[in-house]
Amino acid sequence: MMQGEDAKFSLPETGLAIIPGAGGTQRLPRIVGRSRAKELIFTGRRFDAVEAVTMGVVNYCVPAGEAYQKALELAREINQKGPVAVKMAKKAINQGAEVDMPSALAVEEECYEQVLHTQDRLEGLAAFAEKRKPVYKGK
């Protein structure tokens, strides 16, 4: 996630006598740690994009109006990678983050097994050996 440098963030719900919904009380502690999440949720304090980057809430802080362009740049970079590998890495990260380490490693192994025998893997190895850009087909 990225934001323009003029972006402001907060979880103001406790000031309205409610709590953050849509996973705010669950996702934020996993990103910034329990202590900081409690502070931000209990106080409703506003923070800027630079602090959001420092805490890991967002990945990038770009000049105002340039977030869309940065997102496209990042998407183009990801689009050059093996599509099956990106899909399996996403699955391994998302599912692994929700379970204990042994279970997470089992999820990773299952995802790795799914990319091991793809045509894209062979293309990636060949392209590397031939010092050229790979042409992935998602197979």
DSSP file with accessible surface (Angstrom, degrees, kcal/mol):
  #  RESIDUE AA STRUCTURE BP1 BP2  ACC     N-H-->O    O-->H-N    N-H-->O    O-->H-N    TCO  KAPPA ALPHA  PHI   PSI    X-CA   Y-CA   Z-CA
    1    1 A M              0   0  119      0, 0.0    58,-3.2     0, 0.0    59,-1.1   0.000 360.0 360.0 360.0 145.2    0.0    0.0    0.0
    2    2 A M  E     -a   60   0A  22     57,-0.2     2,-0.3    56,-0.2    59,-0.2  -0.968 360.0-168.5-138.4 156.1    1.2    3.5   -0.7
    3    3 A Q  E     -a   61   0A  60     57,-1.8    59,-2.1    -2,-0.3     2,-0.1  -0.979  30.0-102.6-140.8 153.8    0.0    7.0    0.1
    4    4 A G  E >   -a   62   0A   6     -2,-0.3     3,-2.3    57,-0.2    45,-0.2  -0.406  42.5-109.0 -69.3 153.9    0.7   10.5   -0.9
    5    5 A E  T 3  S+     0   0  114     57,-2.5    44,-0.5     1,-0.3    45,-0.3   0.686 117.2  59.7 -63.2 -15.5    2.8   12.4    1.6
    6    6 A D  T 3  S+     0   0  107     56,-0.2    -1,-0.3    42,-0.1    -2,-0.0   0.463  79.6 119.0 -91.7   1.7   -0.2   14.6    2.6
    7    7 A A    <   -     0   0   16     -3,-2.3    42,-1.1    41,-0.0     2,-0.4  -0.330  47.5-157.9 -69.0 146.6   -2.3   11.5    3.7
    8    8 A K  E     -B   48   0B 112     40,-0.2     2,-0.3    41,-0.1    40,-0.2  -0.955   6.3-164.6-124.2 147.2   -3.5   11.3    7.3
    9    9 A F  E     +B   47   0B  35     38,-2.8    38,-2.5    -2,-0.4     2,-0.3  -0.945  16.6 147.6-130.2 150.7   -4.5    8.2    9.1
   10   10 A S        -     0   0   45     -2,-0.3    36,-0.1    36,-0.2    35,-0.1  -0.956  40.9-138.0-169.8 162.3   -6.4    7.4   12.3
   11   11 A L        +     0   0   28     29,-0.4     3,-0.5    34,-0.3    33,-0.1  -0.825  33.9 168.0-121.0  85.0   -8.7    4.9   14.0
   12   12 A P    >   +     0   0   64      0, 0.0     3,-1.6     0, 0.0     4,-0.4   0.428  39.1 108.8 -84.1   3.5  -11.1    7.4   15.7
   13   13 A E  G > > +     0   0   49      1,-0.3     3,-2.1     2,-0.2     5,-2.0   0.806  68.8  61.0 -56.7 -38.7  -13.8    4.9   16.7
   14   14 A T  G > 5S+     0   0   49     -3,-0.5     3,-1.5    27,-0.5    -1,-0.3   0.820  97.5  61.2 -63.1 -25.3  -13.1    4.9   20.5
   15   15 A G  G < 5S+     0   0   69     -3,-1.6    -1,-0.3     1,-0.3    -2,-0.2   0.668 105.5  47.7 -69.9 -15.6  -13.9    8.6   20.5
   16   16 A L  G < 5S-     0   0  126     -3,-2.1    -1,-0.3    -4,-0.4    -2,-0.2   0.175 123.5-107.9-105.3  10.7  -17.4    7.6   19.2
   17   17 A A  T < 5S+     0   0   96     -3,-1.5     2,-0.2     1,-0.3    -3,-0.2   0.778  89.9  96.3  65.3  30.4  -17.7    4.9   21.9
   18   18 A I  S   <S-     0   0   95     -5,-2.0    -1,-0.3    -6,-0.1    -2,-0.2  -0.767  70.4-117.0-130.2-179.1  -17.2    2.0   19.4
   19   19 A I        -     0   0  117     -2,-0.2     5,-0.1    -3,-0.1    23,-0.0  -0.855  41.0 -83.4-118.4 158.3  -14.2    0.0   18.2
   20   20 A P      > -     0   0    4      0, 0.0     5,-0.5     0, 0.0     3,-0.2  -0.352  50.6-162.6 -57.6 135.2  -12.6   -0.2   14.8
   21   21 A G  T > 5 +     0   0   52      1,-0.2     3,-1.8     3,-0.1    -8,-0.0  -0.325  60.9  59.8-103.5-167.1  -14.5   -2.7   12.6
   22   22 A A  T 3 5S-     0   0   99      1,-0.3    -1,-0.2    -2,-0.1     0, 0.0   0.811 133.4 -54.0  54.0  30.3  -13.5   -4.5    9.4
   23   23 A G  T >>5S+     0   0   24     -3,-0.2     4,-3.6     3,-0.1     3,-1.3   0.519  97.7 134.3  89.9   3.7  -10.6   -6.1   11.2
   24   24 A G  H <>5S+     0   0   15     -3,-1.8     4,-1.3     1,-0.3    -3,-0.1   0.877  75.0  48.3 -56.3 -39.9   -8.9   -3.0   12.5
   25   25 A T  H 34<S+     0   0   43     -5,-0.5    -1,-0.3     1,-0.2    -4,-0.1   0.641 121.1  37.9 -76.7 -11.3   -8.4   -4.4   16.0
   26   26 A Q  H <> S+     0   0  104     -3,-1.3     4,-0.8     2,-0.1    -2,-0.2   0.799 118.7  42.2-104.9 -40.6   -6.9   -7.6   14.4
   27   27 A R  H  X S+     0   0  156     -4,-3.6     4,-1.2     2,-0.2     3,-0.3   0.917 108.1  57.1 -76.0 -44.9   -4.9   -6.4   11.5
   28   28 A L  H >X>S+     0   0   14     -4,-1.3     4,-3.1    -5,-0.4     3,-0.9   0.923 104.5  51.0 -58.4 -45.9   -3.2   -3.4   13.0
   29   29 A P  H 3>5S+     0   0   31      0, 0.0     4,-1.6     0, 0.0    -1,-0.2   0.861 108.3  53.8 -61.0 -30.9   -1.5   -5.3   15.9
   30   30 A R  H 3<5S+     0   0  148     -4,-0.8    -2,-0.2    -3,-0.3    -3,-0.1   0.769 116.8  38.4 -71.7 -25.0   -0.1   -7.7   13.4
   31   31 A I  H <<5S+     0   0   88     -4,-1.2    -1,-0.2    -3,-0.9    -3,-0.1   0.893 134.0  17.1 -89.3 -48.7    1.4   -4.9   11.4
   32   32 A V  H  <5S-     0   0   23     -4,-3.1     4,-0.4     1,-0.2    -2,-0.2   0.465 110.8-102.7-108.8  -3.8    2.6   -2.5   14.1
   33   33 A G     X< -     0   0   34     -4,-1.6     4,-2.2    -5,-0.5    -1,-0.2   0.006  35.4 -83.1  93.3 155.4    2.7   -4.6   17.2
   34   34 A R  H  > S+     0   0  196      1,-0.2     4,-2.8     2,-0.2     5,-0.2   0.901 122.7  52.6 -61.0 -47.2    0.2   -4.8   20.1
   35   35 A S  H  > S+     0   0  103      2,-0.2     4,-2.1     1,-0.2    -1,-0.2   0.946 114.2  40.3 -59.5 -51.3    1.6   -1.9   22.1
   36   36 A R  H  > S+     0   0  101     -4,-0.4     4,-2.7     1,-0.2     5,-0.2   0.900 114.4  53.9 -66.8 -38.8    1.5    0.6   19.3
   37   37 A A  H  X S+     0   0    2     -4,-2.2     4,-2.9     1,-0.2     5,-0.3   0.926 108.0  50.5 -61.7 -42.7   -1.9   -0.7   18.0
   38   38 A K  H  X S+     0   0  112     -4,-2.8     4,-3.3     2,-0.2     5,-0.4   0.932 110.9  49.1 -60.1 -46.0   -3.3   -0.2   21.5
   39   39 A E  H  X S+     0   0   71     -4,-2.1     4,-2.3    -5,-0.2     6,-0.4   0.956 114.4  44.4 -57.4 -50.0   -2.0    3.4   21.6
   40   40 A L  H  X S+     0   0    1     -4,-2.7     4,-1.6     1,-0.2   -29,-0.4   0.894 119.9  40.7 -65.4 -39.2   -3.4    4.2   18.2
   41   41 A I  H  < S+     0   0   15     -4,-2.9   -27,-0.5    -5,-0.2    -2,-0.2   0.928 116.6  47.3 -76.2 -44.3   -6.8    2.6   18.8
   42   42 A F  H  < S+     0   0  138     -4,-3.3    -2,-0.2    -5,-0.3    -3,-0.2   0.883 124.4  31.7 -65.9 -37.4   -7.3    3.8   22.4
   43   43 A T  H  < S-     0   0   86     -4,-2.3    -1,-0.2    -5,-0.4    -2,-0.2   0.738  89.6-141.0 -92.0 -25.5   -6.3    7.4   21.6
   44   44 A G     <  +     0   0   15     -4,-1.6    -3,-0.1    -5,-0.4    -4,-0.1   0.675  37.6 177.7  70.2  15.8   -7.6    7.7   18.0
   45   45 A R        -     0   0   79     -6,-0.4   -34,-0.3    -5,-0.2     2,-0.3  -0.220  26.0-127.1 -56.9 136.5   -4.4    9.8   17.4
   46   46 A R        -     0   0  158    -36,-0.1     2,-0.3    -3,-0.1   -36,-0.2  -0.613  28.3-173.4 -81.9 144.6   -3.9   10.9   13.8
   47   47 A F  E     -B    9   0B   9    -38,-2.5   -38,-2.8    -2,-0.3     2,-0.1  -0.971  16.6-123.0-138.3 154.9   -0.6   10.1   12.1
   48   48 A D  E  >  -B    8   0B  62     -2,-0.3     4,-2.3   -40,-0.2   -40,-0.2  -0.313  32.8 -96.8 -93.6 177.4    0.9   11.1    8.8
   49   49 A A  H  > S+     0   0    0    -42,-1.1     4,-2.1   -44,-0.5     5,-0.2   0.843 120.5  56.1 -64.4 -34.9    2.1    9.1    5.8
   50   50 A V  H  > S+     0   0   89    -45,-0.3     4,-2.2     2,-0.2    -1,-0.2   0.945 111.2  43.5 -64.2 -45.1    5.8    9.3    6.9
   51   51 A E  H  > S+     0   0   54      1,-0.2     4,-2.6     2,-0.2     6,-0.2   0.894 109.6  58.1 -66.3 -35.8    4.9    7.8   10.3
   52   52 A A  H  X>S+     0   0    0     -4,-2.3     5,-2.3     1,-0.2     6,-1.1   0.900 108.0  46.5 -61.0 -38.9    2.7    5.3    8.5
   53   53 A V  H ><5S+     0   0   51     -4,-2.1     3,-0.9     3,-0.2    -1,-0.2   0.941 110.6  52.3 -66.4 -46.2    5.7    4.1    6.5
   54   54 A T  H 3<5S+     0   0  110     -4,-2.2    -2,-0.2     1,-0.3    -1,-0.2   0.886 113.1  44.5 -58.0 -39.1    7.9    4.0    9.6
   55   55 A M  H 3<5S-     0   0   14     -4,-2.6    -1,-0.3    -5,-0.1    -2,-0.2   0.607 114.9-115.3 -81.3 -13.6    5.3    1.8   11.4
   56   56 A G  T <<5S+     0   0   37     -3,-0.9    -3,-0.2    -4,-0.8    -2,-0.1   0.623  80.3 124.7  88.1  13.0    4.8   -0.4    8.4
   57   57 A V  S   <S+     0   0   31     -5,-2.3     2,-0.3    -6,-0.2    -4,-0.2   0.873  83.4  17.9 -71.4 -37.4    1.2    0.6    7.8
   58   58 A V  S    S-     0   0    2     -6,-1.1    -2,-0.3    -9,-0.2   -56,-0.2  -0.914  70.3-140.0-128.5 159.3    2.0    1.5    4.3
   59   59 A N  S    S+     0   0  102    -58,-3.2     2,-0.3    -2,-0.3   -57,-0.2   0.776  80.9  26.1 -88.6 -32.1    5.0    0.6    2.1
   60   60 A Y  E     -a    2   0A  82    -59,-1.1   -57,-1.8     2,-0.0     2,-0.5  -0.981  51.7-159.3-136.6 149.0    5.7    3.9    0.4
   61   61 A C  E     +a    3   0A  43     -2,-0.3   -57,-0.2   -59,-0.2     3,-0.1  -0.983  27.7 174.4-124.5 112.6    5.1    7.6    0.9
   62   62 A V  E     -a    4   0A  18    -59,-2.1   -57,-2.5    -2,-0.5   -56,-0.2  -0.774  41.6 -75.0-115.7 162.5    5.3    9.5   -2.4
   63   63 A P    >   -     0   0   56      0, 0.0     3,-2.2     0, 0.0     4,-0.2  -0.228  69.4 -79.5 -54.7 147.8    4.6   13.2   -3.2
   64   64 A A  T 3  S+     0   0   47      1,-0.3    -3,-0.0   -60,-0.1   -61,-0.0  -0.162 119.3  20.9 -50.6 134.4    0.9   14.1   -3.2
   65   65 A G  T 3  S+     0   0   81     -3,-0.1    -1,-0.3     1,-0.0     4,-0.3   0.383 104.1  87.7  87.6  -3.7   -0.8   13.0   -6.4
   66   66 A E    <>  +     0   0  105     -3,-2.2     4,-2.2     1,-0.1     5,-0.2   0.382  54.2  95.0-108.7   4.4    1.8   10.4   -7.3
   67   67 A A  H  > S+     0   0   26      1,-0.2     4,-2.6     2,-0.2     5,-0.2   0.917  85.3  51.2 -63.6 -42.0    0.5    7.3   -5.5
   68   68 A Y  H  > S+     0   0  168      1,-0.2     4,-2.3     2,-0.2    -1,-0.2   0.931 110.6  48.7 -61.7 -43.6   -1.4    6.0   -8.5
   69   69 A Q  H  > S+     0   0  108     -4,-0.3     4,-2.2     1,-0.2    -1,-0.2   0.905 111.7  49.4 -63.7 -40.3    1.8    6.3  -10.7
   70   70 A K  H  X S+     0   0   41     -4,-2.2     4,-2.5     2,-0.2    -1,-0.2   0.906 109.3  52.7 -65.6 -39.1    3.8    4.5   -8.0
   71   71 A A  H  X S+     0   0   40     -4,-2.6     4,-2.6     1,-0.2    -2,-0.2   0.915 109.6  48.5 -63.0 -42.0    1.2    1.7   -7.8
   72   72 A L  H  X S+     0   0   47     -4,-2.3     4,-2.6     2,-0.2    -1,-0.2   0.912 110.1  52.1 -63.5 -41.7    1.3    1.2  -11.6
   73   73 A E  H  X S+     0   0  101     -4,-2.2     4,-1.8     2,-0.2    -2,-0.2   0.931 112.2  45.3 -59.8 -45.3    5.1    1.1  -11.4
   74   74 A L  H  X S+     0   0   38     -4,-2.5     4,-2.5     1,-0.2     5,-0.2   0.913 111.9  51.8 -65.9 -42.2    5.0   -1.6   -8.7
   75   75 A A  H  X S+     0   0   54     -4,-2.6     4,-2.6     1,-0.2    -2,-0.2   0.906 108.6  51.3 -62.1 -40.6    2.3   -3.5  -10.6
   76   76 A R  H  X S+     0   0  140     -4,-2.6     4,-0.7     2,-0.2    -1,-0.2   0.887 109.7  50.2 -63.6 -38.4    4.4   -3.5  -13.7
   77   77 A E  H >< S+     0   0  104     -4,-1.8     3,-0.8    -5,-0.2     4,-0.2   0.933 113.2  44.8 -65.3 -45.1    7.4   -4.8  -11.8
   78   78 A I  H >< S+     0   0   84     -4,-2.5     3,-2.1     1,-0.2    -2,-0.2   0.889 105.0  63.8 -65.1 -37.0    5.3   -7.7  -10.3
   79   79 A N  H 3< S+     0   0  136     -4,-2.6    -1,-0.2     1,-0.3    -2,-0.2   0.710  94.1  61.7 -62.9 -19.7    3.8   -8.4  -13.7
   80   80 A Q  T << S+     0   0   99     -3,-0.8    -1,-0.3    -4,-0.7    -2,-0.2   0.582  92.1  85.3 -81.7  -9.8    7.2   -9.4  -15.0
   81   81 A K  S <  S-     0   0  109     -3,-2.1    55,-0.1    -4,-0.2     3,-0.0  -0.413 101.3 -75.4 -89.1 167.7    7.5  -12.2  -12.4
   82   82 A G     >  -     0   0    9      1,-0.2     4,-2.6    -2,-0.1     5,-0.2  -0.457  40.2-146.8 -64.3 119.6    6.1  -15.7  -12.8
   83   83 A P  H  > S+     0   0   63      0, 0.0     4,-2.3     0, 0.0     5,-0.2   0.867  97.1  48.2 -61.2 -37.4    2.3  -15.5  -12.3
   84   84 A V  H  > S+     0   0   32      2,-0.2     4,-2.7     1,-0.2     5,-0.2   0.924 112.3  50.4 -68.5 -40.0    1.9  -18.9  -10.7
   85   85 A A  H  > S+     0   0   50      2,-0.2     4,-2.7     1,-0.2     5,-0.2   0.919 110.8  48.4 -63.6 -42.6    4.8  -18.1   -8.4
   86   86 A V  H  X S+     0   0   57     -4,-2.6     4,-2.6     2,-0.2    -1,-0.2   0.936 112.5  49.5 -63.2 -43.3    3.3  -14.8   -7.4
   87   87 A K  H  X S+     0   0  143     -4,-2.3     4,-2.2    -5,-0.2    -2,-0.2   0.926 114.3  44.1 -61.6 -44.6    0.0  -16.5   -6.7
   88   88 A M  H  X S+     0   0   13     -4,-2.7     4,-2.8     2,-0.2    -1,-0.2   0.875 111.8  52.5 -72.2 -35.0    1.5  -19.2   -4.6
   89   89 A A  H  X S+     0   0   48     -4,-2.7     4,-2.7    -5,-0.2     5,-0.2   0.927 110.1  49.6 -64.1 -41.7    3.7  -16.7   -2.7
   90   90 A K  H  X S+     0   0  136     -4,-2.6     4,-2.8    -5,-0.2     5,-0.3   0.932 112.3  47.6 -61.1 -44.9    0.6  -14.7   -1.9
   91   91 A K  H  X S+     0   0   58     -4,-2.2     4,-2.8     1,-0.2     5,-0.5   0.930 112.3  49.2 -62.2 -45.9   -1.2  -17.8   -0.7
   92   92 A A  H  X S+     0   0   18     -4,-2.8     4,-2.1     1,-0.2     5,-0.2   0.920 114.7  44.7 -62.3 -42.5    1.8  -18.9    1.4
   93   93 A I  H  X S+     0   0  117     -4,-2.7     4,-1.9    -5,-0.2    -2,-0.2   0.957 117.2  43.8 -66.2 -51.1    2.1  -15.5    3.0
   94   94 A N  H  < S+     0   0   90     -4,-2.8     4,-0.4    -5,-0.2    -2,-0.2   0.935 121.8  36.8 -63.4 -48.0   -1.6  -15.0    3.6
   95   95 A Q  H >< S+     0   0   90     -4,-2.8     3,-1.0    -5,-0.3     4,-0.2   0.892 115.8  54.1 -73.8 -36.4   -2.4  -18.5    5.0
   96   96 A G  H >< S+     0   0   13     -4,-2.1     3,-1.3    -5,-0.5    -1,-0.2   0.837  99.9  61.2 -67.4 -30.8    0.9  -18.8    6.8
   97   97 A A  T 3< S+     0   0   70     -4,-1.9    -1,-0.2     1,-0.2    -2,-0.2   0.695 101.1  55.3 -69.1 -16.9    0.4  -15.6    8.7
   98   98 A E  T <  S+     0   0  128     -3,-1.0    -1,-0.2    -4,-0.4     2,-0.2   0.459 106.9  49.9 -95.8  -3.0   -2.7  -17.0   10.3
   99   99 A V  S <  S-     0   0   68     -3,-1.3     5,-0.0    -4,-0.2     0, 0.0  -0.773  92.4 -78.3-131.4 174.4   -1.2  -20.2   11.8
  100  100 A D     >  -     0   0   94     -2,-0.2     4,-2.6     1,-0.1     5,-0.2  -0.214  53.3 -98.5 -69.2 165.1    1.7  -21.4   14.0
  101  101 A M  H  > S+     0   0  129      1,-0.2     4,-2.8     2,-0.2     5,-0.2   0.893 120.3  51.0 -58.8 -46.2    5.2  -21.7   12.4
  102  102 A P  H  > S+     0   0   93      0, 0.0     4,-1.7     0, 0.0    -1,-0.2   0.932 114.8  44.7 -59.1 -41.8    5.1  -25.5   11.7
  103  103 A S  H  > S+     0   0   51      2,-0.2     4,-2.1     1,-0.2    -2,-0.2   0.893 112.0  52.9 -66.7 -38.6    1.7  -25.2   10.0
  104  104 A A  H  X S+     0   0   18     -4,-2.6     4,-2.5     1,-0.2    -1,-0.2   0.904 107.8  50.5 -63.5 -40.9    3.0  -22.1    8.1
  105  105 A L  H  X S+     0   0   89     -4,-2.8     4,-2.4     1,-0.2    -1,-0.2   0.864 108.3  53.1 -66.4 -32.6    6.0  -24.0    6.8
  106  106 A A  H  X S+     0   0   54     -4,-1.7     4,-2.3    -5,-0.2    -2,-0.2   0.903 108.7  49.7 -67.2 -39.4    3.7  -26.8    5.7
  107  107 A V  H  X S+     0   0   22     -4,-2.1     4,-2.4     2,-0.2    -2,-0.2   0.939 111.2  49.6 -62.7 -44.8    1.6  -24.3    3.7
  108  108 A E  H  X S+     0   0  114     -4,-2.5     4,-2.9     1,-0.2    -2,-0.2   0.920 109.9  50.5 -60.9 -43.3    4.8  -22.9    2.2
  109  109 A E  H  X S+     0   0  138     -4,-2.4     4,-2.4     1,-0.2    -1,-0.2   0.916 109.9  50.3 -62.2 -41.8    5.9  -26.4    1.2
  110  110 A E  H  X S+     0   0   94     -4,-2.3     4,-1.2     1,-0.2    -1,-0.2   0.919 113.2  45.9 -62.6 -42.4    2.5  -27.1   -0.4
  111  111 A C  H  X S+     0   0    4     -4,-2.4     4,-0.9     2,-0.2    -2,-0.2   0.896 111.0  52.4 -68.6 -40.1    2.8  -23.9   -2.4
  112  112 A Y  H >X S+     0   0  137     -4,-2.9     4,-1.7     1,-0.2     3,-1.0   0.916 105.0  56.0 -60.8 -42.2    6.4  -24.6   -3.4
  113  113 A E  H 3X S+     0   0  101     -4,-2.4     4,-0.6     1,-0.3    -1,-0.2   0.860 102.6  57.0 -59.2 -34.1    5.4  -28.0   -4.7
  114  114 A Q  H 3< S+     0   0   93     -4,-1.2    -1,-0.3     1,-0.2    -2,-0.2   0.744 112.2  39.8 -72.5 -22.6    2.8  -26.3   -6.9
  115  115 A V  H X< S+     0   0   25     -3,-1.0     3,-1.6    -4,-0.9     6,-0.3   0.686  96.4  81.5 -96.1 -18.0    5.4  -24.2   -8.7
  116  116 A L  H 3< S+     0   0   37     -4,-1.7    -2,-0.1     1,-0.3    -3,-0.1   0.827  98.1  37.5 -58.9 -35.7    8.1  -26.8   -8.9
  117  117 A H  T 3< S+     0   0  148     -4,-0.6    -1,-0.3     4,-0.1     2,-0.2   0.047  89.5 121.8-110.5  29.0    6.8  -28.5  -12.0
  118  118 A T    <>  -     0   0   19     -3,-1.6     4,-1.4     1,-0.1     5,-0.1  -0.542  67.5-128.2 -90.9 156.5    5.5  -25.5  -14.0
  119  119 A Q  H  > S+     0   0  121      1,-0.2     4,-2.5    -2,-0.2     5,-0.2   0.856 110.5  61.5 -64.8 -35.6    6.6  -24.5  -17.4
  120  120 A D  H  > S+     0   0    9     19,-2.6     4,-2.9     1,-0.2    -1,-0.2   0.883  99.7  53.9 -60.4 -38.3    7.3  -21.0  -16.1
  121  121 A R  H  > S+     0   0  100     -6,-0.3     4,-2.4    18,-0.2    -1,-0.2   0.941 110.1  46.5 -62.0 -44.9    9.9  -22.4  -13.7
  122  122 A L  H  X S+     0   0  107     -4,-1.4     4,-2.5     1,-0.2    -2,-0.2   0.904 112.9  50.2 -64.0 -39.1   11.7  -24.1  -16.5
  123  123 A E  H  X S+     0   0   44     -4,-2.5     4,-2.9     2,-0.2     5,-0.2   0.909 109.4  51.5 -64.9 -41.2   11.5  -20.8  -18.5
  124  124 A G  H  X S+     0   0   16     -4,-2.9     4,-2.2     2,-0.2    -2,-0.2   0.920 112.0  45.8 -62.1 -43.1   12.8  -18.8  -15.6
  125  125 A L  H  X S+     0   0   96     -4,-2.4     4,-2.3     2,-0.2    -2,-0.2   0.913 114.3  48.2 -66.3 -41.7   15.8  -21.1  -15.2
  126  126 A A  H  X S+     0   0   33     -4,-2.5     4,-2.4     2,-0.2    -2,-0.2   0.926 111.7  49.6 -64.8 -44.2   16.5  -21.1  -19.0
  127  127 A A  H  <>S+     0   0    1     -4,-2.9     5,-2.5     1,-0.2     4,-0.4   0.906 110.8  50.2 -62.7 -40.0   16.2  -17.3  -19.2
  128  128 A F  H ><5S+     0   0  172     -4,-2.2     3,-1.0    -5,-0.2    -1,-0.2   0.941 112.4  46.4 -62.9 -46.6   18.6  -17.0  -16.2
  129  129 A A  H 3<5S+     0   0   79     -4,-2.3    -2,-0.2     1,-0.3    -1,-0.2   0.861 116.6  44.9 -64.2 -35.4   21.2  -19.3  -17.8
  130  130 A E  T 3<5S-     0   0  119     -4,-2.4    -1,-0.3    -5,-0.2    -2,-0.2   0.379 109.8-124.0 -90.4   2.3   20.8  -17.5  -21.2
  131  131 A K  T < 5S+     0   0  193     -3,-1.0     2,-0.3    -4,-0.4    -3,-0.2   0.916  70.1 118.2  54.7  49.8   21.0  -14.1  -19.6
  132  132 A R  S   <S-     0   0   95     -5,-2.5    -1,-0.2    -6,-0.1    -2,-0.1  -0.886  73.1 -87.7-135.9 167.3   17.7  -12.9  -21.1
  133  133 A K        -     0   0  150     -2,-0.3     2,-0.1    -3,-0.1    -9,-0.0  -0.603  47.8-119.6 -75.1 135.5   14.3  -11.8  -19.8
  134  134 A P        -     0   0   46      0, 0.0     2,-0.6     0, 0.0   -10,-0.1  -0.381  11.7-143.8 -74.3 153.9   11.9  -14.7  -19.2
  135  135 A V        -     0   0   95     -2,-0.1     2,-0.2   -15,-0.1   -55,-0.0  -0.913  22.9-162.3-117.4  99.6    8.6  -14.9  -21.0
  136  136 A Y        -     0   0   72     -2,-0.6   -16,-0.0   -56,-0.1   -55,-0.0  -0.585  19.5-176.5 -88.4 146.2    6.1  -16.4  -18.5
  137  137 A K        -     0   0  144     -2,-0.2    -1,-0.1     2,-0.2   -55,-0.0   0.350  48.2-110.6-119.3  -0.8    2.8  -17.9  -19.6
  138  138 A G              0   0   32      1,-0.2    -2,-0.1   -20,-0.0   -56,-0.0   0.794 360.0 360.0  75.2  26.8    1.2  -18.8  -16.3
  139  139 A K              0   0  133    -21,-0.0   -19,-2.6     0, 0.0    -1,-0.2  -0.927 360.0 360.0-128.8 360.0    1.6  -22.5  -16.8
